[in-house]
Amino acid sequence: MKLNIKSFWLWNIAILFVFFILSIFSNSLLFDRGIPVGADQGFHMLRIQGLTDSIKSGNWYPYINMRYLDGFGYAVDTFYSNTFLYIASFYQIFVKDNAVQAYKFLLLVITFLTFVFAYLSAKGITQSRMISLFASILYTLSSYHFIDTFNRAALGETIAFAFVPVVLSSFYMMVYRQKNVWYWLVVGMCALVLSHIVSTLMASTVLFVLFIVSFHSWKKNPIIVVWIGIAAIFVVGLTIFMTLPLYEQMQAQPLISQWAPVFNVPDTGVNLGDTIIHSINNEDARSGVMNIGILVLLAPIIRLLIFEKKIVPGDYFTISGFLTLIVCTKLFPWMLFRNTPLNAVQFPWRYMVFVTFLLAVGSAFYLGEMLKRYDKKWLVFVVFFGSVIITNVSLLYQTSFEVREPSAETILENTANIGIGKEYLPTGVRLSDITPDSGPLYVNENVHYSNFKKNGSHISFDYNNTNEGEIAMPIIYYKGYQAQIKENGTSMNTPVYAGVTNLATLELPKGTGTVNFYYAGTTIQKLSKILSGVFFLAFGIVLVYEAIVRRKKVRTEKSPNE
């Protein structure tokens, strides 16, 4: 027993060391001066810097990011969870206050976690440490993961990459192995919600299809449906602190993403032939063609080398992977989903993250078969790791010639970098009104103000009005702003509303007084945090209870043999 325990720990330590080295290797671009400039990098670095600023000011959970739009604010923190960005912000606060370095550190941590979670997930599916190692490496070092991380700088999707395997493997283990691991499905789905809402939507559609396809499995054992139902309830409850305020803000006023989406899924699918060619050529995404790379396309090639009538488990994953690849292309009838919530996916090729994991597991199964069949096992490892290194060096070489930005200040000075779609901007906002001048806009002729001070979302000023009138703050209106008026020793709250071009506006009374304007939040925001806290406590209690029950069951099963 001691030898087995020792071997277990030695293997795990060795695996973690390998993942650590590979994380550094795959992110070697980060160790040079500056950082390759990806499409959405500035947007996400502003998110990180805004969160860091907020934490420093004492607000640990902001809803409005005041780093955007020259301090006019952008509700990206309401629609895009900061959960994993705290890693970068803590780096800035406790190590070095540099947004570029914090961004690099976050990418390294997420890459390492992707290796680990992909390995654990594959192990739950394959029941083999070696096959799981192959799958984790193929998945994490895939071209699409590289494209997401560097070419697109799609930080939300890069983070989601780490948890897609957890979602797929936990569902697989429940349905096909009938193991009660609903809590892992909860962890995976919650992580997706808190990293990238669009990835959550895609994962939900994939799970729905898998649920329908696996009808015969859960029909024989209805308890599987109960497990999935329990998981769904906890996912909703644990993430309601984010999703409910998001829904509230969407209902409060129309946003650009609701009124006129920039991208529609029927128009953005890729050509299957182009994707296959670019994958075989192992190209990055500078050409505009998204692809999965040559590594995960190894599955059908390896399958031919071990061809026989007997179908190995990898075939199911390989076939599923290629069917999902069709979903990424123009061959799939996306025109049927233009006016549905699925249009929020924007780009069908985002499903390549699922394609990558399915094909990585399929290829790993075949590599495991080759290890069993060939005496020269070392040759399999040499060819495998040689292929991994060559394909990744190729991607690194291609991307190393892209524009590099050495200065965090240069990236952060473009505060209007709110994304091509401007998804979270209220309709009617005129970006021409947004200037570095932080004084009030659209002041009624009856209003006279002085001592105007602005610090983030907090504004204070004095007024001396000949009559009542409106004044518009240099802040975009989102639900939750509040203004307090102090006049003649008394204080009262006055409504804040979306005025001209959706700026936060308030009505000032006649007379003299002082105004304090700030983001107070909403009742729903506060209640949703309490609800999620209750679910978190309940989740912990259920897990402890199930652990106790499992331990008693194991002891009962062992006792007759003792």
Secondary structure, DSSP 8 states (H G I E B T S, - for coil): -HHHHHHHHHHHHHHHHHHHHHHHHHTGGGGSSSEE--TTHHHHHHHHHHHHHHHHTT-SS-SSBTTSGGGT-BTHHHHS--GGGHHHHHHHHHT---HHHHHHHHHHHHHHHHHHHHHHHHHHHH--HHHHHHHHHHHHTSHHHHIIIIIS--HHHHHHHTTHHHHHHHHHHHHHS----HHHHHHHHHHHHTT-HHHHHHHHHHHHHHHHHTHHHHHH-THHHHHHHHHHHHHHHHTHHHHHHHHHHHHHS-BHHHHS-S--GGGS-B-HHHHHHHHHTT--GGGS----TTGGGHHHHHHHHT--SS--THHHHHHHHHHHHHHTBTTS-GGGGTTSGGGGG--GGGGHHHHHHHHHHHHHHHHHHHHHH-S-HHHHHHHHHHHHHHHHHHHHHHHTTS-EE--HHHHHT-TT---TT-TTSBTT--GGG--S--S-EEE-TT--EEEEEEETTEEEEEEEESS-EEEEEEEE--TTEEEEEEETTEEEEE-EEE-GGGEEEEEE-SEEEEEEEEE---HHHHHHHHHHHHHHHHHHHHHHHHHHHHHHHHHHHHGGG-
